[in-house]
Amino acid sequence: MKKLLSASLMCADLMNMRNSISELEKAGIDYLHIDIMDGSFVPNITLGFDFVNSVKKVTDIPLDIHMMVNEPSRFIDRMELGENDIVCVHYESDIHIHRTLAQIKEKGIKAGLAVNPQTPLESFEYLTDYIDMALVMTVSPGFAGQKLFLGAERKTKEARQLLDSLGCENVPIEVDGNISLENGQKLSRAGADIFVLGTSSLFLKDKSITEAASDFRAAL
């Protein structure tokens, strides 16, 4: 499966977002990752739905929406998305998460399911008919600058094995959280396909976005 890069817009220059998106387009970034946090499911509050819709109007790069919110079904209709975009919700965020995944699919949008570091991978087992992507969190959601979860590499490998055993060889695994060059290499070998890149690998002080993206691809 092709390895894809998803740029975390939370780590971009928010005061010059249009220029940042132009740089990401030139770098051939595959997805724009937008974190939505509600201050409840996770302690932080970040980007919102008006931001999502504004970004959608100015770029053809598909959006990768990561909803770290309680009861995400309340907000799906707030976003103007298309068939190439992904909305990823957390297994832990709703007791009836399959309904939310079905709601996303019914709108013609790709659906992703995320699990926190401590959440068993068996959470995916009865939901594979609803998902187009599996997100394995490699840090606890909600904070930048964390170290990689110690079990991240093993969990990614076991997630790939589980999905393959369920006939979901074409469902990509995304990893999110401290995806540095070194960690990206390890997780790629473990079976990761989509890499959420932020200040550890893409938005760097000593490299352009294009240079950083090229270096990361070359390392995989």
ChimeraX commands (.cxc) that place a marker at each C-alpha (Angstrom):
marker #1 position 0.00,0.00,0.00 radius 0.5
marker #1 position 1.29,3.47,-0.87 radius 0.5
marker #1 position 2.64,5.52,2.04 radius 0.5
marker #1 position 0.79,8.84,2.45 radius 0.5
marker #1 position 1.53,12.05,4.34 radius 0.5
marker #1 position -1.11,13.98,6.27 radius 0.5
marker #1 position -0.01,17.45,7.39 radius 0.5
marker #1 position -1.31,18.61,10.77 radius 0.5
marker #1 position -2.64,22.13,10.23 radius 0.5
marker #1 position -2.67,22.71,13.97 radius 0.5
marker #1 position 1.13,22.87,13.68 radius 0.5
marker #1 position 1.16,25.26,10.72 radius 0.5
marker #1 position 1.41,29.06,10.93 radius 0.5
marker #1 position -2.20,29.91,11.76 radius 0.5
marker #1 position -1.64,33.59,10.93 radius 0.5
marker #1 position -0.48,32.67,7.42 radius 0.5
marker #1 position -2.57,29.57,6.75 radius 0.5
marker #1 position -3.16,30.26,3.05 radius 0.5
marker #1 position 0.58,30.45,2.44 radius 0.5
marker #1 position 1.13,27.27,4.47 radius 0.5
marker #1 position -1.48,25.42,2.39 radius 0.5
marker #1 position 0.21,26.60,-0.81 radius 0.5
marker #1 position 3.53,25.22,0.46 radius 0.5
marker #1 position 1.87,21.92,1.35 radius 0.5
marker #1 position 0.38,21.70,-2.13 radius 0.5
marker #1 position 3.81,22.27,-3.70 radius 0.5
marker #1 position 5.25,19.56,-1.44 radius 0.5
marker #1 position 2.71,17.03,-2.72 radius 0.5
marker #1 position 1.14,16.40,0.68 radius 0.5
marker #1 position -1.63,13.80,0.43 radius 0.5
marker #1 position -3.99,14.98,3.20 radius 0.5
marker #1 position -4.54,18.01,5.39 radius 0.5
marker #1 position -5.10,16.80,8.95 radius 0.5
marker #1 position -7.43,19.01,10.98 radius 0.5
marker #1 position -7.79,18.33,14.71 radius 0.5
marker #1 position -11.12,19.24,16.28 radius 0.5
marker #1 position -11.09,19.16,20.10 radius 0.5
marker #1 position -13.99,20.06,22.37 radius 0.5
marker #1 position -12.37,20.60,25.76 radius 0.5
marker #1 position -14.31,17.60,27.08 radius 0.5
marker #1 position -13.22,14.43,25.29 radius 0.5
marker #1 position -9.75,15.96,25.49 radius 0.5
marker #1 position -8.72,18.97,27.63 radius 0.5
marker #1 position -7.80,21.26,24.74 radius 0.5
marker #1 position -9.96,23.24,22.32 radius 0.5
marker #1 position -8.57,23.70,18.82 radius 0.5
marker #1 position -9.81,24.22,15.28 radius 0.5
marker #1 position -13.51,24.40,14.43 radius 0.5
marker #1 position -15.99,23.69,11.67 radius 0.5
marker #1 position -15.83,27.13,10.05 radius 0.5
marker #1 position -12.09,26.60,9.70 radius 0.5
marker #1 position -12.69,23.20,8.05 radius 0.5
marker #1 position -15.13,24.69,5.55 radius 0.5
marker #1 position -12.82,27.60,4.78 radius 0.5
marker #1 position -9.88,25.29,4.08 radius 0.5
marker #1 position -12.07,23.13,1.86 radius 0.5
marker #1 position -12.78,26.13,-0.37 radius 0.5
marker #1 position -9.12,26.97,-1.07 radius 0.5
marker #1 position -7.47,23.61,-1.80 radius 0.5
marker #1 position -7.97,20.36,-3.66 radius 0.5
marker #1 position -5.95,18.37,-1.10 radius 0.5
marker #1 position -8.36,15.97,0.64 radius 0.5
marker #1 position -9.09,16.75,4.27 radius 0.5
marker #1 position -8.39,14.33,7.11 radius 0.5
marker #1 position -10.67,15.45,9.95 radius 0.5
marker #1 position -9.78,14.04,13.38 radius 0.5
marker #1 position -12.69,14.57,15.76 radius 0.5
marker #1 position -11.63,14.40,19.39 radius 0.5
marker #1 position -15.08,15.27,20.69 radius 0.5
marker #1 position -17.84,13.61,22.66 radius 0.5
marker #1 position -20.87,12.50,20.62 radius 0.5
marker #1 position -19.37,13.46,17.24 radius 0.5
marker #1 position -22.61,12.64,15.45 radius 0.5
marker #1 position -23.88,16.06,16.53 radius 0.5
marker #1 position -21.35,17.79,14.31 radius 0.5
marker #1 position -21.02,15.80,11.08 radius 0.5
marker #1 position -23.52,18.00,9.24 radius 0.5
marker #1 position -21.54,21.13,10.15 radius 0.5
marker #1 position -18.81,20.23,7.66 radius 0.5
marker #1 position -19.00,20.59,3.88 radius 0.5
marker #1 position -16.93,17.63,2.76 radius 0.5
marker #1 position -16.66,15.32,-0.26 radius 0.5
marker #1 position -15.96,11.75,-1.22 radius 0.5
marker #1 position -12.16,12.04,-0.96 radius 0.5
marker #1 position -12.24,13.51,2.54 radius 0.5
marker #1 position -12.03,11.46,5.74 radius 0.5
marker #1 position -13.81,12.06,9.03 radius 0.5
marker #1 position -12.22,10.04,11.82 radius 0.5
marker #1 position -14.06,9.58,15.12 radius 0.5
marker #1 position -12.91,7.90,18.31 radius 0.5
marker #1 position -14.21,4.52,19.42 radius 0.5
marker #1 position -14.30,5.91,22.95 radius 0.5
marker #1 position -16.39,8.98,22.07 radius 0.5
marker #1 position -19.86,7.43,21.72 radius 0.5
marker #1 position -21.47,4.27,23.06 radius 0.5
marker #1 position -23.17,3.77,19.68 radius 0.5
marker #1 position -20.20,4.67,17.51 radius 0.5
marker #1 position -21.39,2.48,14.62 radius 0.5
marker #1 position -24.28,4.92,14.10 radius 0.5
marker #1 position -21.84,7.81,13.72 radius 0.5
marker #1 position -19.70,5.85,11.26 radius 0.5
marker #1 position -22.83,4.99,9.25 radius 0.5
marker #1 position -23.86,8.65,9.30 radius 0.5
marker #1 position -20.50,9.68,7.83 radius 0.5
marker #1 position -20.71,7.02,5.11 radius 0.5
marker #1 position -24.27,8.01,4.23 radius 0.5
marker #1 position -23.01,11.52,3.46 radius 0.5
marker #1 position -20.57,10.10,0.91 radius 0.5
marker #1 position -17.52,10.79,3.08 radius 0.5
marker #1 position -14.85,8.27,4.06 radius 0.5
marker #1 position -15.07,7.14,7.68 radius 0.5
marker #1 position -12.16,6.51,10.00 radius 0.5
marker #1 position -12.12,4.96,13.45 radius 0.5
marker #1 position -9.49,5.98,16.02 radius 0.5
marker #1 position -8.40,4.17,19.18 radius 0.5
marker #1 position -6.44,5.62,22.09 radius 0.5
marker #1 position -3.21,3.94,23.26 radius 0.5
marker #1 position -4.98,2.03,26.04 radius 0.5
marker #1 position -7.98,0.94,23.92 radius 0.5
marker #1 position -7.91,-2.72,22.80 radius 0.5
marker #1 position -7.60,-3.35,19.06 radius 0.5
marker #1 position -10.61,-5.66,19.27 radius 0.5
marker #1 position -12.64,-2.44,19.12 radius 0.5
marker #1 position -12.21,-2.58,15.33 radius 0.5
marker #1 position -13.43,-6.15,14.98 radius 0.5
marker #1 position -17.18,-5.62,14.52 radius 0.5
marker #1 position -16.92,-2.23,12.83 radius 0.5
marker #1 position -14.82,-2.99,9.76 radius 0.5
marker #1 position -17.86,-2.80,7.46 radius 0.5
marker #1 position -18.20,0.87,8.42 radius 0.5
marker #1 position -14.62,2.12,8.08 radius 0.5
marker #1 position -12.25,3.23,5.33 radius 0.5
marker #1 position -9.32,3.92,7.67 radius 0.5
marker #1 position -8.06,2.82,11.09 radius 0.5
marker #1 position -6.22,5.38,13.23 radius 0.5
marker #1 position -3.85,4.08,15.88 radius 0.5
marker #1 position -3.02,6.91,18.28 radius 0.5
marker #1 position 0.67,6.81,19.17 radius 0.5
marker #1 position 0.25,9.36,21.99 radius 0.5
marker #1 position -2.69,10.22,24.23 radius 0.5
marker #1 position -4.88,12.63,22.23 radius 0.5
marker #1 position -5.10,16.29,23.05 radius 0.5
marker #1 position -1.55,17.51,23.57 radius 0.5
marker #1 position 1.40,18.24,21.30 radius 0.5
marker #1 position 4.96,17.43,22.27 radius 0.5
marker #1 position 4.39,14.03,23.87 radius 0.5
marker #1 position 6.75,11.08,23.61 radius 0.5
marker #1 position 5.71,8.10,21.52 radius 0.5
marker #1 position 3.57,5.58,23.41 radius 0.5
marker #1 position 5.91,2.71,24.27 radius 0.5
marker #1 position 3.61,0.10,22.77 radius 0.5
marker #1 position 2.94,2.05,19.56 radius 0.5
marker #1 position 5.08,-0.05,17.24 radius 0.5
marker #1 position 3.68,-3.36,18.51 radius 0.5
marker #1 position 0.12,-2.06,18.47 radius 0.5
marker #1 position 0.47,-0.87,14.87 radius 0.5
marker #1 position 1.80,-4.26,13.82 radius 0.5
marker #1 position -1.01,-6.07,15.62 radius 0.5
marker #1 position -3.59,-3.73,14.09 radius 0.5
marker #1 position -2.33,-4.63,10.62 radius 0.5
marker #1 position -2.50,-8.32,11.47 radius 0.5
marker #1 position -6.04,-7.98,12.83 radius 0.5
marker #1 position -7.35,-6.05,9.84 radius 0.5
marker #1 position -5.75,-8.48,7.40 radius 0.5
marker #1 position -7.28,-11.44,9.26 radius 0.5
marker #1 position -10.71,-9.81,8.86 radius 0.5
marker #1 position -10.28,-9.41,5.12 radius 0.5
marker #1 position -9.50,-5.69,5.37 radius 0.5
marker #1 position -6.11,-5.67,3.66 radius 0.5
marker #1 position -7.07,-2.47,1.81 radius 0.5
marker #1 position -7.99,-0.51,4.95 radius 0.5
marker #1 position -5.02,1.79,5.64 radius 0.5
marker #1 position -3.63,2.39,9.11 radius 0.5
marker #1 position -2.94,5.98,10.10 radius 0.5
marker #1 position -0.60,6.87,12.97 radius 0.5
marker #1 position -0.76,10.16,14.84 radius 0.5
marker #1 position 1.47,11.52,17.58 radius 0.5
marker #1 position 5.21,12.37,17.59 radius 0.5
marker #1 position 5.74,10.99,14.09 radius 0.5
marker #1 position 9.39,11.95,13.75 radius 0.5
marker #1 position 11.61,10.59,11.00 radius 0.5
marker #1 position 12.85,7.79,13.24 radius 0.5
marker #1 position 9.41,6.93,14.60 radius 0.5
marker #1 position 7.93,7.06,11.12 radius 0.5
marker #1 position 10.43,4.46,9.92 radius 0.5
marker #1 position 9.59,2.11,12.79 radius 0.5
marker #1 position 5.84,2.50,12.35 radius 0.5
marker #1 position 6.09,2.10,8.58 radius 0.5
marker #1 position 7.84,-1.23,9.06 radius 0.5
marker #1 position 5.11,-2.19,11.53 radius 0.5
marker #1 position 2.42,-1.60,8.91 radius 0.5
marker #1 position 1.43,2.08,9.05 radius 0.5
marker #1 position 0.29,3.66,5.78 radius 0.5
marker #1 position -0.69,7.26,6.60 radius 0.5
marker #1 position 1.51,9.47,8.76 radius 0.5
marker #1 position 0.24,12.59,10.54 radius 0.5
marker #1 position 3.15,15.02,10.45 radius 0.5
marker #1 position 3.60,18.06,12.65 radius 0.5
marker #1 position 6.46,19.79,14.45 radius 0.5
marker #1 position 8.45,16.54,14.76 radius 0.5
marker #1 position 8.96,16.13,11.04 radius 0.5
marker #1 position 7.24,18.59,8.69 radius 0.5
marker #1 position 6.98,22.07,10.20 radius 0.5
marker #1 position 10.64,22.56,11.05 radius 0.5
marker #1 position 12.77,25.64,11.65 radius 0.5
marker #1 position 15.75,24.49,9.59 radius 0.5
marker #1 position 13.95,23.02,6.54 radius 0.5
marker #1 position 11.24,24.04,4.14 radius 0.5
marker #1 position 8.05,22.01,4.07 radius 0.5
marker #1 position 9.02,20.58,0.69 radius 0.5
marker #1 position 12.45,19.50,1.95 radius 0.5
marker #1 position 10.99,17.99,5.12 radius 0.5
marker #1 position 8.31,16.07,3.21 radius 0.5
marker #1 position 10.88,14.77,0.74 radius 0.5
marker #1 position 13.16,13.61,3.55 radius 0.5
marker #1 position 10.33,11.84,5.33 radius 0.5
marker #1 position 9.20,10.01,2.19 radius 0.5
marker #1 position 12.77,8.94,1.48 radius 0.5
marker #1 position 13.09,7.49,4.98 radius 0.5
marker #1 position 10.03,5.23,4.71 radius 0.5
marker link #1:1,2 radius 0.2
marker link #1:2,3 radius 0.2
marker link #1:3,4 radius 0.2
marker link #1:4,5 radius 0.2
marker link #1:5,6 radius 0.2
marker link #1:6,7 radius 0.2
marker link #1:7,8 radius 0.2
marker link #1:8,9 radius 0.2
marker link #1:9,10 radius 0.2
marker link #1:10,11 radius 0.2
marker link #1:11,12 radius 0.2
marker link #1:12,13 radius 0.2
marker link #1:13,14 radius 0.2
marker link #1:14,15 radius 0.2
marker link #1:15,16 radius 0.2
marker link #1:16,17 radius 0.2
marker link #1:17,18 radius 0.2
marker link #1:18,19 radius 0.2
marker link #1:19,20 radius 0.2
marker link #1:20,21 radius 0.2
marker link #1:21,22 radius 0.2
marker link #1:22,23 radius 0.2
marker link #1:23,24 radius 0.2
marker link #1:24,25 radius 0.2
marker link #1:25,26 radius 0.2
marker link #1:26,27 radius 0.2
marker link #1:27,28 radius 0.2
marker link #1:28,29 radius 0.2
marker link #1:29,30 radius 0.2
marker link #1:30,31 radius 0.2
marker link #1:31,32 radius 0.2
marker link #1:32,33 radius 0.2
marker link #1:33,34 radius 0.2
marker link #1:34,35 radius 0.2
marker link #1:35,36 radius 0.2
marker link #1:36,37 radius 0.2
marker link #1:37,38 radius 0.2
marker link #1:38,39 radius 0.2
marker link #1:39,40 radius 0.2
marker link #1:40,41 radius 0.2
marker link #1:41,42 radius 0.2
marker link #1:42,43 radius 0.2
marker link #1:43,44 radius 0.2
marker link #1:44,45 radius 0.2
marker link #1:45,46 radius 0.2
marker link #1:46,47 radius 0.2
marker link #1:47,48 radius 0.2
marker link #1:48,49 radius 0.2
marker link #1:49,50 radius 0.2
marker link #1:50,51 radius 0.2
marker link #1:51,52 radius 0.2
marker link #1:52,53 radius 0.2
marker link #1:53,54 radius 0.2
marker link #1:54,55 radius 0.2
marker link #1:55,56 radius 0.2
marker link #1:56,57 radius 0.2
marker link #1:57,58 radius 0.2
marker link #1:58,59 radius 0.2
marker link #1:59,60 radius 0.2
marker link #1:60,61 radius 0.2
marker link #1:61,62 radius 0.2
marker link #1:62,63 radius 0.2
marker link #1:63,64 radius 0.2
marker link #1:64,65 radius 0.2
marker link #1:65,66 radius 0.2
marker link #1:66,67 radius 0.2
marker link #1:67,68 radius 0.2
marker link #1:68,69 radius 0.2
marker link #1:69,70 radius 0.2
marker link #1:70,71 radius 0.2
marker link #1:71,72 radius 0.2
marker link #1:72,73 radius 0.2
marker link #1:73,74 radius 0.2
marker link #1:74,75 radius 0.2
marker link #1:75,76 radius 0.2
marker link #1:76,77 radius 0.2
marker link #1:77,78 radius 0.2
marker link #1:78,79 radius 0.2
marker link #1:79,80 radius 0.2
marker link #1:80,81 radius 0.2
marker link #1:81,82 radius 0.2
marker link #1:82,83 radius 0.2
marker link #1:83,84 radius 0.2
marker link #1:84,85 radius 0.2
marker link #1:85,86 radius 0.2
marker link #1:86,87 radius 0.2
marker link #1:87,88 radius 0.2
marker link #1:88,89 radius 0.2
marker link #1:89,90 radius 0.2
marker link #1:90,91 radius 0.2
marker link #1:91,92 radius 0.2
marker link #1:92,93 radius 0.2
marker link #1:93,94 radius 0.2
marker link #1:94,95 radius 0.2
marker link #1:95,96 radius 0.2
marker link #1:96,97 radius 0.2
marker link #1:97,98 radius 0.2
marker link #1:98,99 radius 0.2
marker link #1:99,100 radius 0.2
marker link #1:100,101 radius 0.2
marker link #1:101,102 radius 0.2
marker link #1:102,103 radius 0.2
marker link #1:103,104 radius 0.2
marker link #1:104,105 radius 0.2
marker link #1:105,106 radius 0.2
marker link #1:106,107 radius 0.2
marker link #1:107,108 radius 0.2
marker link #1:108,109 radius 0.2
marker link #1:109,110 radius 0.2
marker link #1:110,111 radius 0.2
marker link #1:111,112 radius 0.2
marker link #1:112,113 radius 0.2
marker link #1:113,114 radius 0.2
marker link #1:114,115 radius 0.2
marker link #1:115,116 radius 0.2
marker link #1:116,117 radius 0.2
marker link #1:117,118 radius 0.2
marker link #1:118,119 radius 0.2
marker link #1:119,120 radius 0.2
marker link #1:120,121 radius 0.2
marker link #1:121,122 radius 0.2
marker link #1:122,123 radius 0.2
marker link #1:123,124 radius 0.2
marker link #1:124,125 radius 0.2
marker link #1:125,126 radius 0.2
marker link #1:126,127 radius 0.2
marker link #1:127,128 radius 0.2
marker link #1:128,129 radius 0.2
marker link #1:129,130 radius 0.2
marker link #1:130,131 radius 0.2
marker link #1:131,132 radius 0.2
marker link #1:132,133 radius 0.2
marker link #1:133,134 radius 0.2
marker link #1:134,135 radius 0.2
marker link #1:135,136 radius 0.2
marker link #1:136,137 radius 0.2
marker link #1:137,138 radius 0.2
marker link #1:138,139 radius 0.2
marker link #1:139,140 radius 0.2
marker link #1:140,141 radius 0.2
marker link #1:141,142 radius 0.2
marker link #1:142,143 radius 0.2
marker link #1:143,144 radius 0.2
marker link #1:144,145 radius 0.2
marker link #1:145,146 radius 0.2
marker link #1:146,147 radius 0.2
marker link #1:147,148 radius 0.2
marker link #1:148,149 radius 0.2
marker link #1:149,150 radius 0.2
marker link #1:150,151 radius 0.2
marker link #1:151,152 radius 0.2
marker link #1:152,153 radius 0.2
marker link #1:153,154 radius 0.2
marker link #1:154,155 radius 0.2
marker link #1:155,156 radius 0.2
marker link #1:156,157 radius 0.2
marker link #1:157,158 radius 0.2
marker link #1:158,159 radius 0.2
marker link #1:159,160 radius 0.2
marker link #1:160,161 radius 0.2
marker link #1:161,162 radius 0.2
marker link #1:162,163 radius 0.2
marker link #1:163,164 radius 0.2
marker link #1:164,165 radius 0.2
marker link #1:165,166 radius 0.2
marker link #1:166,167 radius 0.2
marker link #1:167,168 radius 0.2
marker link #1:168,169 radius 0.2
marker link #1:169,170 radius 0.2
marker link #1:170,171 radius 0.2
marker link #1:171,172 radius 0.2
marker link #1:172,173 radius 0.2
marker link #1:173,174 radius 0.2
marker link #1:174,175 radius 0.2
marker link #1:175,176 radius 0.2
marker link #1:176,177 radius 0.2
marker link #1:177,178 radius 0.2
marker link #1:178,179 radius 0.2
marker link #1:179,180 radius 0.2
marker link #1:180,181 radius 0.2
marker link #1:181,182 radius 0.2
marker link #1:182,183 radius 0.2
marker link #1:183,184 radius 0.2
marker link #1:184,185 radius 0.2
marker link #1:185,186 radius 0.2
marker link #1:186,187 radius 0.2
marker link #1:187,188 radius 0.2
marker link #1:188,189 radius 0.2
marker link #1:189,190 radius 0.2
marker link #1:190,191 radius 0.2
marker link #1:191,192 radius 0.2
marker link #1:192,193 radius 0.2
marker link #1:193,194 radius 0.2
marker link #1:194,195 radius 0.2
marker link #1:195,196 radius 0.2
marker link #1:196,197 radius 0.2
marker link #1:197,198 radius 0.2
marker link #1:198,199 radius 0.2
marker link #1:199,200 radius 0.2
marker link #1:200,201 radius 0.2
marker link #1:201,202 radius 0.2
marker link #1:202,203 radius 0.2
marker link #1:203,204 radius 0.2
marker link #1:204,205 radius 0.2
marker link #1:205,206 radius 0.2
marker link #1:206,207 radius 0.2
marker link #1:207,208 radius 0.2
marker link #1:208,209 radius 0.2
marker link #1:209,210 radius 0.2
marker link #1:210,211 radius 0.2
marker link #1:211,212 radius 0.2
marker link #1:212,213 radius 0.2
marker link #1:213,214 radius 0.2
marker link #1:214,215 radius 0.2
marker link #1:215,216 radius 0.2
marker link #1:216,217 radius 0.2
marker link #1:217,218 radius 0.2
marker link #1:218,219 radius 0.2
marker link #1:219,220 radius 0.2
view
